[in-house]
Amino acid sequence: MPTTHAEFGANTEAVEVAKAFQSRVQGKTALVTGANIKGLGFAHAYGLAAGGPKRIILAGRTPSKMTECIDAIKADFPDVDVRPLEIDLSSQASVRKAAATVLGWDDVPTIDYVINVAGVMGIPKRTLSVDGIEIQMATNHIGHWLLACLIMPKLIAAAQGQPKGSVRIVNISSGSPFIAAMRWSDMNFDVINKELPAAEQPHYAFMARWGYTGLEDVAYAGIDGYNRSKVANVLAGIGFTHALYEKHGILGLAVHPGVIPTELGRSFETVIQENVDRMHKAGEITYKTLGGGASTGLVAALDPKITIEAKGGPKNIENYGAFMADCQVSDNARDLAVASSEADKLWSVSESLVKEKFSW
């Protein structure tokens, strides 16, 4: 299924996308996570600002970084209301507090787009969140999923009277869905890899390119934990569509932004960073600009041609557009990374991890 702009690709910039879909931006409210002027959260927010939205809620953990981002956006787009939201996505208590803040803003009755960008990557040693969940899964998936669930009344309000698919939740994933799947039997990495079911074991050849050796005899590797959380981002997008599209017209999607030299890899071990540098020098990795990295997320949020009507409804979303890369729909993700059955399972697991069930 083509997008509106088949010419958009790896070199398209976020500002270009926002201007192309300006009618879908003007007057709208978006929530973007990941307030860091050197990161993709800022790049998505800045790109949106170029389209003239009513408001951008910029969520982050560090107030000074939020202020830096907001000042930079306001300098170029002074008419856009940019509002900070403090949140630590690794903590469910912090997510619930932030969601309560958003729900309490009477002057923000609706939210049209949620773009979940913030993340952590390659944590060297297995670390559990305050809620007892592997930290990358807790931050990259559970925190974002819970936030979207809790503020859902404002997305539902935005969707009323609009064509189906107008309101969207976009998860910024990675290239992980090309090679990874969920680790259902051992989500906290307690079991050595060779004892896992075959479908849940890491992609050893891929991991070797990053410098990991002897993975069969260990339970945890930083990039493997990251890969699982990024597959969860895709499945969560499908899960939101399952839960919300038929009744409310809200669509969930996920994208691979490309490879961008941000601070996301600040936790890399030396050998991992050395291998990333080697792959880049060898041409195996091509870096995008920040704006280029945000372009696919904005296409996913804004392109009205992205719909599931033509493919049999929300239970068949994996047959159409659950996952995008280089501003176009991708069919290269691993089957288990886009399967409806896997998405439904993740939804149930996520509800158990936050000890709350959601229905709207």
Beta strands, then each sheet from edge to edge (+ up, - down):
strand 1: 29-33
strand 2: 55-60
strand 3: 81-86
strand 4: 113-116
strand 5: 168-172
strand 6: 251-256
strand 7: 323-325
strand 8: 328-329
sheet 1: 3+ 2+ 1+ 4+ 5+ 6+ 7+ 8-
end
